[in-house]
Amino acid sequence: MNDSRLLLPIRPFDQIHGPEDAAYTLVEYGDYEVAVCGRLYVILGDLEREIPSGLRVVFRHHPLSGIHPRA
């Protein structure tokens, strides 16, 4: 997969789930204290089951520290 279209390419310290050669890569920037990020986790699990070899999910922790001091 060519990640050159990303401003920040996928890096080894990103949290990566799924095959490197997947047809699709979804990059999520999330905050562990945001409820909708937790709900998205369930939806992404459903997508991964539907297309197990076709999706790679990359999570990047992007804390909203001004709103969530423990993020």
HELIX and SHEET records of a PDB file:
HELIX    1   1 ALA A   35  GLU A   50  1                                  16    
SHEET    1   A 3 GLN A  15  HIS A  17  0                                        
SHEET    2   A 3 LEU A  55  HIS A  61 -1                                        
SHEET    3   A 3 TYR A  24  GLY A  30  1                                        
END                                                                             
